[in-house]
């Protein structure tokens, strides 16, 4: 019998090759797995985390637009939103190719001293997390610290926020809510604050001409002391910092600026050049702004008083109560004589004069553009908001604000519904009078003219501005938070990072 | 019975043995060198991805806090960033904490001063500091330290903050030296730069 043995040399070579391939494959596979996992984190989880903030801020923009409508288009504000328990909420909005979704809740949480509401906007934005359903490899950075998961909280199976903090984050109604797919949700809270109209000495939406060659605009802060003309040229005075904010804002390129301005000058494409002797602040010729039409505020919460309903040659208002900024004594005046005179007294209780809040709405013209014009007298402790639908004409010396604080006499020109109608405000000083008055005017649709050289404390917002006299114009910096809301801005942003 | 062996009677000559051993050694050495190189290369790629993820994490942490910050201050050497954040959530031990409101969001208070309206969630703010601490990059929030990245990877974050009229923004760049860089050249580090710019959403205070 012949026993045949076979050499295994070729098999050994094959084994070596296989082992080599195996080792290399194991190394490569391990690295590939790691890289894929990290790529998954980078491409899906990080992206989802960033996109969810985008969604949350988009929800904030949607809600903010509704808040602005409460001023600019009240009839359509929060249309289609649910209103429960003082909170407006919308249905989730889905957008974008990644199907981001967002929803918002808005509540009115505060009224300021002007009676203007402040809104809180809470939004949540959700982005799906595509890719592998697993946490990253960098979840633990140390024995007591978590890495990625501490920053990017991904809901793989359940909504962790609702389970841990409740749907409103207040610890109530905590429940386990499954999610249909992995997702990231981020939450932000915004505060929308009312913008009040008098943030500059003069704000003109159109052409600006003025003032007289010997006129000047300066500023002071009434809460820091009475006006002193010498402060603006005394750098050592602690009030100096407030004396050079007599800013003029012009939303056109047509500006003829005369006199001295102790403040900044802004135009929209103008060619104002610096003359250090006449303009103390900066000149910026690229500051456009928008002045929307002004509408009568909602009076439904105001304390309507039926008498008087007209203003004759000598009409006096004695309010029946002190009122509040949110609910002033409200008088609807159907006619105001050309030379009519209106005196508003303060309310007294028990012999003590009260801070008295009054709103007057004149549905036609007030005074006349020539002649005597209207006379308006407010007693000390009176806070008068005066609205007019037509034109306004008065001699400067006939506007008597006995408190001396411009914020206590706020005059608003309601924009005409017919855009072809040009509203006019004329303030004249009779016989070269330099008598002063303190008031603020907000009439974004009106052409405002100041003739003569009154000593004026206050601020003006108008369409076209013309002044030819040597006016001494003092802007009170405390006026920048006074008046009815004319728009809203977001002034606070915080993220709920839980 | 005669057993027939199929074994070749002819053996290898010494020359053949030497040649085969030499060739085998060369092949084996090449395989080992290749394996080691592959391992190094794979390891470098793995490290690159890992470090890149840390870059992203540093940027994301910083940007999240800058956006909700009230003020951001960068140290002169650009290695440390300090910021104040609104104290949004009521924590145990806070002056306004009760048995029922811990862990809930605050309703802000509104105040007005010479710089305008301010929204305050609490009398005090939360202080967050980012810094390089030994071999770690840490985030410290009210004294609580969280390690957010490891600087053993030679991660170098650098932040500058730029003040504008009402706001502020922070520019951050994070670089690292990749380990497959043969000579540790500056260009290798520069090539890993990750930049980000984040604006404060709030009006800057101070």
Interface residues (C-beta under 8 A of the other chain):
Chain A: X1 X2 X3 X4 X5 X20 X23 X24 X27 X28 X30 X31 X34 X35 X38 X39 X41 X42 X46 X49 X50 X109 X110 X112 X118 X120 X136 X137 X138 X141 X142 X145 X147 X148 X150 X151 X152 X165 X169 X170 X171 X189 X191 X193 X221 X242 X477 X480 X481 X490 X491 X492 X493 X494 X495 X496 X497 X498
Chain B: X1 X3 X4 X5 X6 X7 X31 X35 X38 X39 X42 X43 X45 X46 X49 X50 X52 X53 X54 X56 X57 X60 X61 X64 X67 X68 X85 X86 X88 X89 X103 X104 X105 X107 X108 X110 X112 X114 X116 X117 X119 X121 X136 X146 X147 X148 X149 X150 X201 X202 X203
